[in-house]
Amino acid sequence: MEASIPFTYASSSAQPGAVIQHAAWTEKFLLGEEILVAPVLVQGATSRDVYLPQGSWREGLHPANKLIQGRAWLRNYTAALDELPYFIRQQ
């Protein structure tokens, strides 16, 4: 029997043993292991904090920007309510 793995899961599980504030990881999720989605959920908000787990990440909304090294917070990451911030882990 093959084990099933959910295709979405809380991003806190991407880095076992990581200490992440509850609100930070419940508002974002991973699609598989390569795409981290961090939607803006507060009406009227123009930014949010995003924690990127270990790895190199490319911004989905701004792919021309430099890679971001994980295990880092992006404080006040600019994103409107009608945008869907996402990050793609690079190999």
PyMOL Python script that loads the backbone (N, CA, C, O; Angstrom):
from pymol import cmd

cmd.read_pdbstr("""\
ATOM      1  N   MET A   1       0.831  -1.172   0.000  1.00  0.00           N
ATOM      2  CA  MET A   1       0.000   0.000   0.000  1.00  0.00           C
ATOM      3  C   MET A   1       0.880   1.241   0.000  1.00  0.00           C
ATOM      4  O   MET A   1       1.808   1.335   0.803  1.00  0.00           O
ATOM      5  N   GLU A   2       0.608   2.190  -0.881  1.00  0.00           N
ATOM      6  CA  GLU A   2       1.388   3.421  -0.955  1.00  0.00           C
ATOM      7  C   GLU A   2       0.875   4.435   0.053  1.00  0.00           C
ATOM      8  O   GLU A   2      -0.324   4.510   0.320  1.00  0.00           O
ATOM      9  N   ALA A   3       1.779   5.200   0.600  1.00  0.00           N
ATOM     10  CA  ALA A   3       1.398   6.258   1.532  1.00  0.00           C
ATOM     11  C   ALA A   3       0.894   7.464   0.752  1.00  0.00           C
ATOM     12  O   ALA A   3       1.429   7.799  -0.304  1.00  0.00           O
ATOM     13  N   SER A   4      -0.122   8.102   1.272  1.00  0.00           N
ATOM     14  CA  SER A   4      -0.646   9.320   0.647  1.00  0.00           C
ATOM     15  C   SER A   4      -0.037  10.530   1.318  1.00  0.00           C
ATOM     16  O   SER A   4       0.146  10.552   2.535  1.00  0.00           O
ATOM     17  N   ILE A   5       0.274  11.529   0.529  1.00  0.00           N
ATOM     18  CA  ILE A   5       0.818  12.775   1.048  1.00  0.00           C
ATOM     19  C   ILE A   5      -0.079  13.900   0.548  1.00  0.00           C
ATOM     20  O   ILE A   5      -0.307  14.011  -0.657  1.00  0.00           O
ATOM     21  N   PRO A   6      -0.595  14.738   1.451  1.00  0.00           N
ATOM     22  CA  PRO A   6      -1.457  15.836   1.005  1.00  0.00           C
ATOM     23  C   PRO A   6      -0.670  16.807   0.133  1.00  0.00           C
ATOM     24  O   PRO A   6       0.520  17.026   0.362  1.00  0.00           O
ATOM     25  N   PHE A   7      -1.328  17.389  -0.865  1.00  0.00           N
ATOM     26  CA  PHE A   7      -0.617  18.319  -1.737  1.00  0.00           C
ATOM     27  C   PHE A   7      -0.574  19.717  -1.155  1.00  0.00           C
ATOM     28  O   PHE A   7       0.199  20.550  -1.630  1.00  0.00           O
ATOM     29  N   THR A   8      -1.378  20.003  -0.145  1.00  0.00           N
ATOM     30  CA  THR A   8      -1.268  21.271   0.571  1.00  0.00           C
ATOM     31  C   THR A   8      -1.092  20.957   2.046  1.00  0.00           C
ATOM     32  O   THR A   8      -1.686  20.017   2.573  1.00  0.00           O
ATOM     33  N   TYR A   9      -0.271  21.754   2.696  1.00  0.00           N
ATOM     34  CA  TYR A   9      -0.106  21.593   4.121  1.00  0.00           C
ATOM     35  C   TYR A   9       0.461  22.876   4.701  1.00  0.00           C
ATOM     36  O   TYR A   9       1.048  23.692   3.990  1.00  0.00           O
ATOM     37  N   ALA A  10       0.279  23.041   6.000  1.00  0.00           N
ATOM     38  CA  ALA A  10       0.784  24.244   6.659  1.00  0.00           C
ATOM     39  C   ALA A  10       2.282  24.329   6.474  1.00  0.00           C
ATOM     40  O   ALA A  10       2.984  23.329   6.624  1.00  0.00           O
ATOM     41  N   SER A  11       2.771  25.487   6.156  1.00  0.00           N
ATOM     42  CA  SER A  11       4.187  25.620   5.837  1.00  0.00           C
ATOM     43  C   SER A  11       5.091  25.387   7.034  1.00  0.00           C
ATOM     44  O   SER A  11       6.299  25.228   6.855  1.00  0.00           O
ATOM     45  N   SER A  12       4.558  25.360   8.239  1.00  0.00           N
ATOM     46  CA  SER A  12       5.409  25.066   9.392  1.00  0.00           C
ATOM     47  C   SER A  12       5.985  23.666   9.304  1.00  0.00           C
ATOM     48  O   SER A  12       7.033  23.394   9.889  1.00  0.00           O
ATOM     49  N   SER A  13       5.321  22.774   8.585  1.00  0.00           N
ATOM     50  CA  SER A  13       5.817  21.410   8.468  1.00  0.00           C
ATOM     51  C   SER A  13       6.968  21.298   7.473  1.00  0.00           C
ATOM     52  O   SER A  13       7.568  20.232   7.343  1.00  0.00           O
ATOM     53  N   ALA A  14       7.282  22.385   6.771  1.00  0.00           N
ATOM     54  CA  ALA A  14       8.364  22.362   5.790  1.00  0.00           C
ATOM     55  C   ALA A  14       9.735  22.348   6.455  1.00  0.00           C
ATOM     56  O   ALA A  14      10.733  22.001   5.823  1.00  0.00           O
ATOM     57  N   GLN A  15       9.782  22.717   7.704  1.00  0.00           N
ATOM     58  CA  GLN A  15      11.053  22.788   8.402  1.00  0.00           C
ATOM     59  C   GLN A  15      10.845  22.223   9.804  1.00  0.00           C
ATOM     60  O   GLN A  15      10.589  22.989  10.733  1.00  0.00           O
ATOM     61  N   PRO A  16      10.948  20.923   9.981  1.00  0.00           N
ATOM     62  CA  PRO A  16      10.703  20.310  11.276  1.00  0.00           C
ATOM     63  C   PRO A  16      11.525  20.958  12.380  1.00  0.00           C
ATOM     64  O   PRO A  16      12.709  21.249  12.211  1.00  0.00           O
ATOM     65  N   GLY A  17      10.878  21.172  13.496  1.00  0.00           N
ATOM     66  CA  GLY A  17      11.557  21.749  14.641  1.00  0.00           C
ATOM     67  C   GLY A  17      11.611  23.265  14.638  1.00  0.00           C
ATOM     68  O   GLY A  17      12.092  23.864  15.600  1.00  0.00           O
ATOM     69  N   ALA A  18      11.130  23.898  13.580  1.00  0.00           N
ATOM     70  CA  ALA A  18      11.173  25.357  13.512  1.00  0.00           C
ATOM     71  C   ALA A  18      10.159  25.937  14.492  1.00  0.00           C
ATOM     72  O   ALA A  18       9.053  25.420  14.648  1.00  0.00           O
ATOM     73  N   VAL A  19      10.553  27.000  15.132  1.00  0.00           N
ATOM     74  CA  VAL A  19       9.640  27.706  16.023  1.00  0.00           C
ATOM     75  C   VAL A  19       9.092  28.894  15.250  1.00  0.00           C
ATOM     76  O   VAL A  19       9.811  29.848  14.950  1.00  0.00           O
ATOM     77  N   ILE A  20       7.821  28.818  14.937  1.00  0.00           N
ATOM     78  CA  ILE A  20       7.172  29.868  14.152  1.00  0.00           C
ATOM     79  C   ILE A  20       5.908  30.272  14.885  1.00  0.00           C
ATOM     80  O   ILE A  20       5.175  29.413  15.377  1.00  0.00           O
ATOM     81  N   GLN A  21       5.646  31.555  14.964  1.00  0.00           N
ATOM     82  CA  GLN A  21       4.447  32.022  15.632  1.00  0.00           C
ATOM     83  C   GLN A  21       3.219  31.437  14.946  1.00  0.00           C
ATOM     84  O   GLN A  21       3.182  31.300  13.723  1.00  0.00           O
ATOM     85  N   HIS A  22       2.219  31.097  15.744  1.00  0.00           N
ATOM     86  CA  HIS A  22       1.008  30.459  15.232  1.00  0.00           C
ATOM     87  C   HIS A  22       0.385  31.244  14.080  1.00  0.00           C
ATOM     88  O   HIS A  22       0.086  30.662  13.038  1.00  0.00           O
ATOM     89  N   ALA A  23       0.185  32.534  14.241  1.00  0.00           N
ATOM     90  CA  ALA A  23      -0.480  33.331  13.198  1.00  0.00           C
ATOM     91  C   ALA A  23       0.321  33.355  11.903  1.00  0.00           C
ATOM     92  O   ALA A  23      -0.253  33.471  10.820  1.00  0.00           O
ATOM     93  N   ALA A  24       1.632  33.248  12.005  1.00  0.00           N
ATOM     94  CA  ALA A  24       2.469  33.324  10.807  1.00  0.00           C
ATOM     95  C   ALA A  24       2.270  32.117   9.901  1.00  0.00           C
ATOM     96  O   ALA A  24       2.263  32.275   8.680  1.00  0.00           O
ATOM     97  N   TRP A  25       2.107  30.926  10.450  1.00  0.00           N
ATOM     98  CA  TRP A  25       2.020  29.754   9.579  1.00  0.00           C
ATOM     99  C   TRP A  25       0.606  29.336   9.249  1.00  0.00           C
ATOM    100  O   TRP A  25       0.404  28.544   8.329  1.00  0.00           O
ATOM    101  N   THR A  26      -0.379  29.842   9.968  1.00  0.00           N
ATOM    102  CA  THR A  26      -1.745  29.466   9.630  1.00  0.00           C
ATOM    103  C   THR A  26      -2.297  30.300   8.489  1.00  0.00           C
ATOM    104  O   THR A  26      -3.349  29.966   7.945  1.00  0.00           O
ATOM    105  N   GLU A  27      -1.629  31.356   8.118  1.00  0.00           N
ATOM    106  CA  GLU A  27      -2.110  32.236   7.061  1.00  0.00           C
ATOM    107  C   GLU A  27      -1.367  32.031   5.749  1.00  0.00           C
ATOM    108  O   GLU A  27      -1.522  32.824   4.820  1.00  0.00           O
ATOM    109  N   LYS A  28      -0.576  30.995   5.664  1.00  0.00           N
ATOM    110  CA  LYS A  28       0.106  30.667   4.411  1.00  0.00           C
ATOM    111  C   LYS A  28       0.188  29.155   4.319  1.00  0.00           C
ATOM    112  O   LYS A  28       0.011  28.453   5.315  1.00  0.00           O
ATOM    113  N   PHE A  29       0.457  28.656   3.120  1.00  0.00           N
ATOM    114  CA  PHE A  29       0.494  27.217   2.941  1.00  0.00           C
ATOM    115  C   PHE A  29       1.383  26.869   1.764  1.00  0.00           C
ATOM    116  O   PHE A  29       1.695  27.715   0.926  1.00  0.00           O
ATOM    117  N   LEU A  30       1.785  25.611   1.717  1.00  0.00           N
ATOM    118  CA  LEU A  30       2.601  25.100   0.622  1.00  0.00           C
ATOM    119  C   LEU A  30       1.735  24.269  -0.314  1.00  0.00           C
ATOM    120  O   LEU A  30       0.874  23.510   0.132  1.00  0.00           O
ATOM    121  N   LEU A  31       1.968  24.419  -1.606  1.00  0.00           N
ATOM    122  CA  LEU A  31       1.411  23.523  -2.614  1.00  0.00           C
ATOM    123  C   LEU A  31       2.555  22.595  -2.975  1.00  0.00           C
ATOM    124  O   LEU A  31       3.504  23.003  -3.645  1.00  0.00           O
ATOM    125  N   GLY A  32       2.469  21.354  -2.536  1.00  0.00           N
ATOM    126  CA  GLY A  32       3.610  20.461  -2.675  1.00  0.00           C
ATOM    127  C   GLY A  32       4.729  20.963  -1.782  1.00  0.00           C
ATOM    128  O   GLY A  32       4.486  21.412  -0.663  1.00  0.00           O
ATOM    129  N   GLU A  33       5.951  20.885  -2.278  1.00  0.00           N
ATOM    130  CA  GLU A  33       7.095  21.372  -1.502  1.00  0.00           C
ATOM    131  C   GLU A  33       7.761  22.572  -2.156  1.00  0.00           C
ATOM    132  O   GLU A  33       8.735  23.101  -1.620  1.00  0.00           O
ATOM    133  N   GLU A  34       7.262  23.006  -3.290  1.00  0.00           N
ATOM    134  CA  GLU A  34       7.961  24.021  -4.074  1.00  0.00           C
ATOM    135  C   GLU A  34       7.275  25.387  -4.134  1.00  0.00           C
ATOM    136  O   GLU A  34       7.927  26.378  -4.463  1.00  0.00           O
ATOM    137  N   ILE A  35       5.994  25.465  -3.829  1.00  0.00           N
ATOM    138  CA  ILE A  35       5.277  26.741  -3.946  1.00  0.00           C
ATOM    139  C   ILE A  35       4.677  27.109  -2.598  1.00  0.00           C
ATOM    140  O   ILE A  35       3.875  26.360  -2.040  1.00  0.00           O
ATOM    141  N   LEU A  36       5.069  28.264  -2.081  1.00  0.00           N
ATOM    142  CA  LEU A  36       4.531  28.784  -0.839  1.00  0.00           C
ATOM    143  C   LEU A  36       3.578  29.920  -1.191  1.00  0.00           C
ATOM    144  O   LEU A  36       3.963  30.866  -1.879  1.00  0.00           O
ATOM    145  N   VAL A  37       2.341  29.830  -0.723  1.00  0.00           N
ATOM    146  CA  VAL A  37       1.319  30.833  -0.998  1.00  0.00           C
ATOM    147  C   VAL A  37       1.046  31.588   0.288  1.00  0.00           C
ATOM    148  O   VAL A  37       0.815  30.979   1.333  1.00  0.00           O
ATOM    149  N   ALA A  38       1.073  32.923   0.216  1.00  0.00           N
ATOM    150  CA  ALA A  38       0.894  33.759   1.406  1.00  0.00           C
ATOM    151  C   ALA A  38      -0.128  34.856   1.113  1.00  0.00           C
ATOM    152  O   ALA A  38       0.250  36.008   0.903  1.00  0.00           O
ATOM    153  N   PRO A  39      -1.422  34.511   1.095  1.00  0.00           N
ATOM    154  CA  PRO A  39      -2.434  35.499   0.738  1.00  0.00           C
ATOM    155  C   PRO A  39      -2.584  36.609   1.781  1.00  0.00           C
ATOM    156  O   PRO A  39      -2.298  36.417   2.963  1.00  0.00           O
ATOM    157  N   VAL A  40      -3.031  37.757   1.319  1.00  0.00           N
ATOM    158  CA  VAL A  40      -3.383  38.861   2.213  1.00  0.00           C
ATOM    159  C   VAL A  40      -4.821  38.611   2.638  1.00  0.00           C
ATOM    160  O   VAL A  40      -5.712  38.527   1.793  1.00  0.00           O
ATOM    161  N   LEU A  41      -5.052  38.490   3.932  1.00  0.00           N
ATOM    162  CA  LEU A  41      -6.370  38.126   4.434  1.00  0.00           C
ATOM    163  C   LEU A  41      -7.076  39.239   5.191  1.00  0.00           C
ATOM    164  O   LEU A  41      -8.243  39.099   5.557  1.00  0.00           O
ATOM    165  N   VAL A  42      -6.382  40.335   5.426  1.00  0.00           N
ATOM    166  CA  VAL A  42      -6.962  41.428   6.187  1.00  0.00           C
ATOM    167  C   VAL A  42      -7.448  42.507   5.226  1.00  0.00           C
ATOM    168  O   VAL A  42      -6.672  43.071   4.455  1.00  0.00           O
ATOM    169  N   GLN A  43      -8.752  42.782   5.289  1.00  0.00           N
ATOM    170  CA  GLN A  43      -9.317  43.777   4.395  1.00  0.00           C
ATOM    171  C   GLN A  43      -8.631  45.129   4.606  1.00  0.00           C
ATOM    172  O   GLN A  43      -8.459  45.582   5.737  1.00  0.00           O
ATOM    173  N   GLY A  44      -8.246  45.761   3.504  1.00  0.00           N
ATOM    174  CA  GLY A  44      -7.585  47.055   3.548  1.00  0.00           C
ATOM    175  C   GLY A  44      -6.077  46.982   3.726  1.00  0.00           C
ATOM    176  O   GLY A  44      -5.394  48.003   3.637  1.00  0.00           O
ATOM    177  N   ALA A  45      -5.549  45.791   3.975  1.00  0.00           N
ATOM    178  CA  ALA A  45      -4.104  45.643   4.175  1.00  0.00           C
ATOM    179  C   ALA A  45      -3.368  45.837   2.851  1.00  0.00           C
ATOM    180  O   ALA A  45      -3.875  45.471   1.790  1.00  0.00           O
ATOM    181  N   THR A  46      -2.197  46.403   2.922  1.00  0.00           N
ATOM    182  CA  THR A  46      -1.355  46.587   1.736  1.00  0.00           C
ATOM    183  C   THR A  46      -0.028  45.860   1.878  1.00  0.00           C
ATOM    184  O   THR A  46       0.814  45.921   0.981  1.00  0.00           O
ATOM    185  N   SER A  47       0.166  45.168   3.004  1.00  0.00           N
ATOM    186  CA  SER A  47       1.382  44.396   3.223  1.00  0.00           C
ATOM    187  C   SER A  47       1.108  43.326   4.269  1.00  0.00           C
ATOM    188  O   SER A  47       0.082  43.342   4.949  1.00  0.00           O
ATOM    189  N   ARG A  48       2.052  42.395   4.381  1.00  0.00           N
ATOM    190  CA  ARG A  48       1.974  41.347   5.392  1.00  0.00           C
ATOM    191  C   ARG A  48       3.370  40.809   5.651  1.00  0.00           C
ATOM    192  O   ARG A  48       4.273  41.018   4.841  1.00  0.00           O
ATOM    193  N   ASP A  49       3.556  40.126   6.754  1.00  0.00           N
ATOM    194  CA  ASP A  49       4.813  39.460   7.062  1.00  0.00           C
ATOM    195  C   ASP A  49       4.749  38.043   6.500  1.00  0.00           C
ATOM    196  O   ASP A  49       3.721  37.373   6.599  1.00  0.00           O
ATOM    197  N   VAL A  50       5.858  37.591   5.909  1.00  0.00           N
ATOM    198  CA  VAL A  50       5.939  36.245   5.336  1.00  0.00           C
ATOM    199  C   VAL A  50       7.232  35.605   5.818  1.00  0.00           C
ATOM    200  O   VAL A  50       8.298  36.218   5.747  1.00  0.00           O
ATOM    201  N   TYR A  51       7.138  34.365   6.310  1.00  0.00           N
ATOM    202  CA  TYR A  51       8.333  33.606   6.673  1.00  0.00           C
ATOM    203  C   TYR A  51       8.615  32.595   5.574  1.00  0.00           C
ATOM    204  O   TYR A  51       7.741  31.806   5.216  1.00  0.00           O
ATOM    205  N   LEU A  52       9.826  32.613   5.037  1.00  0.00           N
ATOM    206  CA  LEU A  52      10.236  31.648   4.016  1.00  0.00           C
ATOM    207  C   LEU A  52      11.117  30.590   4.668  1.00  0.00           C
ATOM    208  O   LEU A  52      12.136  30.927   5.270  1.00  0.00           O
ATOM    209  N   PRO A  53      10.741  29.305   4.559  1.00  0.00           N
ATOM    210  CA  PRO A  53      11.572  28.232   5.102  1.00  0.00           C
ATOM    211  C   PRO A  53      12.899  28.115   4.341  1.00  0.00           C
ATOM    212  O   PRO A  53      13.149  28.854   3.389  1.00  0.00           O
ATOM    213  N   GLN A  54      13.719  27.196   4.767  1.00  0.00           N
ATOM    214  CA  GLN A  54      15.031  26.975   4.166  1.00  0.00           C
ATOM    215  C   GLN A  54      14.913  26.769   2.654  1.00  0.00           C
ATOM    216  O   GLN A  54      13.978  26.133   2.168  1.00  0.00           O
ATOM    217  N   GLY A  55      15.886  27.322   1.925  1.00  0.00           N
ATOM    218  CA  GLY A  55      15.929  27.189   0.471  1.00  0.00           C
ATOM    219  C   GLY A  55      16.074  28.545  -0.192  1.00  0.00           C
ATOM    220  O   GLY A  55      16.117  29.576   0.479  1.00  0.00           O
ATOM    221  N   SER A  56      16.149  28.536  -1.503  1.00  0.00           N
ATOM    222  CA  SER A  56      16.179  29.769  -2.293  1.00  0.00           C
ATOM    223  C   SER A  56      14.807  29.939  -2.917  1.00  0.00           C
ATOM    224  O   SER A  56      14.251  28.990  -3.470  1.00  0.00           O
ATOM    225  N   TRP A  57      14.261  31.139  -2.832  1.00  0.00           N
ATOM    226  CA  TRP A  57      12.891  31.388  -3.264  1.00  0.00           C
ATOM    227  C   TRP A  57      12.836  32.531  -4.276  1.00  0.00           C
ATOM    228  O   TRP A  57      13.551  33.525  -4.154  1.00  0.00           O
ATOM    229  N   ARG A  58      11.971  32.365  -5.275  1.00  0.00           N
ATOM    230  CA  ARG A  58      11.715  33.417  -6.263  1.00  0.00           C
ATOM    231  C   ARG A  58      10.283  33.907  -6.058  1.00  0.00           C
ATOM    232  O   ARG A  58       9.361  33.112  -5.875  1.00  0.00           O
ATOM    233  N   GLU A  59      10.115  35.220  -6.092  1.00  0.00           N
ATOM    234  CA  GLU A  59       8.783  35.806  -5.950  1.00  0.00           C
ATOM    235  C   GLU A  59       7.955  35.517  -7.200  1.00  0.00           C
ATOM    236  O   GLU A  59       8.403  35.781  -8.316  1.00  0.00           O
ATOM    237  N   GLY A  60       6.778  34.988  -7.022  1.00  0.00           N
ATOM    238  CA  GLY A  60       5.900  34.724  -8.151  1.00  0.00           C
ATOM    239  C   GLY A  60       5.347  35.989  -8.780  1.00  0.00           C
ATOM    240  O   GLY A  60       5.159  36.048  -9.996  1.00  0.00           O
ATOM    241  N   LEU A  61       5.084  37.012  -7.958  1.00  0.00           N
ATOM    242  CA  LEU A  61       4.547  38.276  -8.476  1.00  0.00           C
ATOM    243  C   LEU A  61       5.617  39.142  -9.126  1.00  0.00           C
ATOM    244  O   LEU A  61       5.312  39.993  -9.961  1.00  0.00           O
ATOM    245  N   HIS A  62       6.869  38.924  -8.743  1.00  0.00           N
ATOM    246  CA  HIS A  62       7.986  39.727  -9.251  1.00  0.00           C
ATOM    247  C   HIS A  62       9.156  38.814  -9.604  1.00  0.00           C
ATOM    248  O   HIS A  62      10.194  38.871  -8.943  1.00  0.00           O
ATOM    249  N   PRO A  63       9.015  37.980 -10.622  1.00  0.00           N
ATOM    250  CA  PRO A  63      10.042  36.974 -10.919  1.00  0.00           C
ATOM    251  C   PRO A  63      11.394  37.534 -11.338  1.00  0.00           C
ATOM    252  O   PRO A  63      12.391  36.813 -11.291  1.00  0.00           O
ATOM    253  N   ALA A  64      11.458  38.801 -11.747  1.00  0.00           N
ATOM    254  CA  ALA A  64      12.735  39.392 -12.148  1.00  0.00           C
ATOM    255  C   ALA A  64      13.590  39.791 -10.934  1.00  0.00           C
ATOM    256  O   ALA A  64      14.784  40.052 -11.080  1.00  0.00           O
ATOM    257  N   ASN A  65      12.991  39.840  -9.753  1.00  0.00           N
ATOM    258  CA  ASN A  65      13.745  40.203  -8.555  1.00  0.00           C
ATOM    259  C   ASN A  65      14.749  39.109  -8.201  1.00  0.00           C
ATOM    260  O   ASN A  65      14.617  37.967  -8.641  1.00  0.00           O
ATOM    261  N   LYS A  66      15.748  39.469  -7.404  1.00  0.00           N
ATOM    262  CA  LYS A  66      16.767  38.509  -6.972  1.00  0.00           C
ATOM    263  C   LYS A  66      16.147  37.407  -6.129  1.00  0.00           C
ATOM    264  O   LYS A  66      15.093  37.590  -5.521  1.00  0.00           O
ATOM    265  N   LEU A  67      16.818  36.255  -6.101  1.00  0.00           N
ATOM    266  CA  LEU A  67      16.386  35.159  -5.242  1.00  0.00           C
ATOM    267  C   LEU A  67      16.471  35.578  -3.780  1.00  0.00           C
ATOM    268  O   LEU A  67      17.327  36.371  -3.389  1.00  0.00           O
ATOM    269  N   ILE A  68      15.574  35.033  -2.995  1.00  0.00           N
ATOM    270  CA  ILE A  68      15.553  35.312  -1.562  1.00  0.00           C
ATOM    271  C   ILE A  68      15.982  34.040  -0.844  1.00  0.00           C
ATOM    272  O   ILE A  68      15.431  32.969  -1.098  1.00  0.00           O
ATOM    273  N   GLN A  69      16.960  34.147   0.050  1.00  0.00           N
ATOM    274  CA  GLN A  69      17.415  32.995   0.817  1.00  0.00           C
ATOM    275  C   GLN A  69      16.473  32.772   1.991  1.00  0.00           C
ATOM    276  O   GLN A  69      16.158  33.700   2.735  1.00  0.00           O
ATOM    277  N   GLY A  70      16.032  31.538   2.147  1.00  0.00           N
ATOM    278  CA  GLY A  70      15.071  31.182   3.166  1.00  0.00           C
ATOM    279  C   GLY A  70      15.615  31.206   4.573  1.00  0.00           C
ATOM    280  O   GLY A  70      16.747  31.614   4.832  1.00  0.00           O
ATOM    281  N   ARG A  71      14.749  30.746   5.487  1.00  0.00           N
ATOM    282  CA  ARG A  71      14.938  30.912   6.927  1.00  0.00           C
ATOM    283  C   ARG A  71      15.009  32.391   7.238  1.00  0.00           C
ATOM    284  O   ARG A  71      15.851  32.857   8.005  1.00  0.00           O
ATOM    285  N   ALA A  72      14.088  33.114   6.608  1.00  0.00           N
ATOM    286  CA  ALA A  72      14.080  34.564   6.764  1.00  0.00           C
ATOM    287  C   ALA A  72      12.648  35.094   6.747  1.00  0.00           C
ATOM    288  O   ALA A  72      11.762  34.538   6.098  1.00  0.00           O
ATOM    289  N   TRP A  73      12.455  36.176   7.474  1.00  0.00           N
ATOM    290  CA  TRP A  73      11.182  36.891   7.449  1.00  0.00           C
ATOM    291  C   TRP A  73      11.235  37.990   6.401  1.00  0.00           C
ATOM    292  O   TRP A  73      12.236  38.695   6.278  1.00  0.00           O
ATOM    293  N   LEU A  74      10.172  38.128   5.662  1.00  0.00           N
ATOM    294  CA  LEU A  74       9.979  39.297   4.801  1.00  0.00           C
ATOM    295  C   LEU A  74       8.968  40.162   5.538  1.00  0.00           C
ATOM    296  O   LEU A  74       7.766  39.899   5.508  1.00  0.00           O
ATOM    297  N   ARG A  75       9.460  41.175   6.186  1.00  0.00           N
ATOM    298  CA  ARG A  75       8.588  42.041   6.984  1.00  0.00           C
ATOM    299  C   ARG A  75       7.923  43.071   6.075  1.00  0.00           C
ATOM    300  O   ARG A  75       8.566  43.654   5.202  1.00  0.00           O
ATOM    301  N   ASN A  76       6.636  43.284   6.292  1.00  0.00           N
ATOM    302  CA  ASN A  76       5.848  44.252   5.518  1.00  0.00           C
ATOM    303  C   ASN A  76       5.972  44.015   4.012  1.00  0.00           C
ATOM    304  O   ASN A  76       6.155  44.956   3.241  1.00  0.00           O
ATOM    305  N   TYR A  77       5.872  42.758   3.607  1.00  0.00           N
ATOM    306  CA  TYR A  77       5.918  42.416   2.181  1.00  0.00           C
ATOM    307  C   TYR A  77       4.700  43.046   1.505  1.00  0.00           C
ATOM    308  O   TYR A  77       3.560  42.754   1.867  1.00  0.00           O
ATOM    309  N   THR A  78       4.947  43.901   0.536  1.00  0.00           N
ATOM    310  CA  THR A  78       3.880  44.658  -0.114  1.00  0.00           C
ATOM    311  C   THR A  78       3.025  43.768  -1.002  1.00  0.00           C
ATOM    312  O   THR A  78       3.531  43.086  -1.893  1.00  0.00           O
ATOM    313  N   ALA A  79       1.726  43.784  -0.746  1.00  0.00           N
ATOM    314  CA  ALA A  79       0.770  43.033  -1.558  1.00  0.00           C
ATOM    315  C   ALA A  79      -0.630  43.536  -1.243  1.00  0.00           C
ATOM    316  O   ALA A  79      -1.014  43.637  -0.077  1.00  0.00           O
ATOM    317  N   ALA A  80      -1.371  43.843  -2.258  1.00  0.00           N
ATOM    318  CA  ALA A  80      -2.742  44.306  -2.077  1.00  0.00           C
ATOM    319  C   ALA A  80      -3.665  43.115  -1.849  1.00  0.00           C
ATOM    320  O   ALA A  80      -3.291  41.971  -2.108  1.00  0.00           O
ATOM    321  N   LEU A  81      -4.859  43.386  -1.369  1.00  0.00           N
ATOM    322  CA  LEU A  81      -5.830  42.339  -1.097  1.00  0.00           C
ATOM    323  C   LEU A  81      -6.193  41.563  -2.360  1.00  0.00           C
ATOM    324  O   LEU A  81      -6.547  40.387  -2.281  1.00  0.00           O
ATOM    325  N   ASP A  82      -6.110  42.210  -3.525  1.00  0.00           N
ATOM    326  CA  ASP A  82      -6.479  41.538  -4.778  1.00  0.00           C
ATOM    327  C   ASP A  82      -5.294  40.849  -5.465  1.00  0.00           C
ATOM    328  O   ASP A  82      -5.431  40.393  -6.600  1.00  0.00           O
ATOM    329  N   GLU A  83      -4.144  40.766  -4.805  1.00  0.00           N
ATOM    330  CA  GLU A  83      -2.980  40.046  -5.317  1.00  0.00           C
ATOM    331  C   GLU A  83      -2.784  38.780  -4.489  1.00  0.00           C
ATOM    332  O   GLU A  83      -3.175  38.729  -3.322  1.00  0.00           O
ATOM    333  N   LEU A  84      -2.186  37.771  -5.086  1.00  0.00           N
ATOM    334  CA  LEU A  84      -1.904  36.531  -4.379  1.00  0.00           C
ATOM    335  C   LEU A  84      -0.391  36.322  -4.328  1.00  0.00           C
ATOM    336  O   LEU A  84       0.186  35.752  -5.254  1.00  0.00           O
ATOM    337  N   PRO A  85       0.255  36.780  -3.256  1.00  0.00           N
ATOM    338  CA  PRO A  85       1.697  36.580  -3.133  1.00  0.00           C
ATOM    339  C   PRO A  85       2.034  35.090  -3.059  1.00  0.00           C
ATOM    340  O   PRO A  85       1.430  34.342  -2.289  1.00  0.00           O
ATOM    341  N   TYR A  86       3.004  34.676  -3.870  1.00  0.00           N
ATOM    342  CA  TYR A  86       3.479  33.304  -3.798  1.00  0.00           C
ATOM    343  C   TYR A  86       4.955  33.277  -4.137  1.00  0.00           C
ATOM    344  O   TYR A  86       5.474  34.171  -4.805  1.00  0.00           O
ATOM    345  N   PHE A  87       5.620  32.234  -3.663  1.00  0.00           N
ATOM    346  CA  PHE A  87       7.065  32.102  -3.803  1.00  0.00           C
ATOM    347  C   PHE A  87       7.358  30.685  -4.287  1.00  0.00           C
ATOM    348  O   PHE A  87       6.729  29.724  -3.843  1.00  0.00           O
ATOM    349  N   ILE A  88       8.327  30.564  -5.209  1.00  0.00           N
ATOM    350  CA  ILE A  88       8.665  29.277  -5.793  1.00  0.00           C
ATOM    351  C   ILE A  88      10.070  28.894  -5.346  1.00  0.00           C
ATOM    352  O   ILE A  88      11.032  29.629  -5.570  1.00  0.00           O
ATOM    353  N   ARG A  89      10.170  27.720  -4.704  1.00  0.00           N
ATOM    354  CA  ARG A  89      11.478  27.245  -4.252  1.00  0.00           C
ATOM    355  C   ARG A  89      12.300  26.845  -5.475  1.00  0.00           C
ATOM    356  O   ARG A  89      11.815  26.119  -6.343  1.00  0.00           O
ATOM    357  N   GLN A  90      13.542  27.319  -5.541  1.00  0.00           N
ATOM    358  CA  GLN A  90      14.432  27.042  -6.658  1.00  0.00           C
ATOM    359  C   GLN A  90      15.328  25.875  -6.337  1.00  0.00           C
ATOM    360  O   GLN A  90      15.717  25.688  -5.185  1.00  0.00           O
ATOM    361  N   GLN A  91      15.661  25.084  -7.340  1.00  0.00           N
ATOM    362  CA  GLN A  91      16.527  23.915  -7.159  1.00  0.00           C
ATOM    363  C   GLN A  91      17.978  24.306  -7.237  1.00  0.00           C
ATOM    364  O   GLN A  91      18.855  23.452  -7.108  1.00  0.00           O
TER     365      GLN A  91
END
""", "prot")
cmd.dss("prot")
cmd.show_as("cartoon", "prot")
cmd.util.cbc("prot")
cmd.orient("prot")
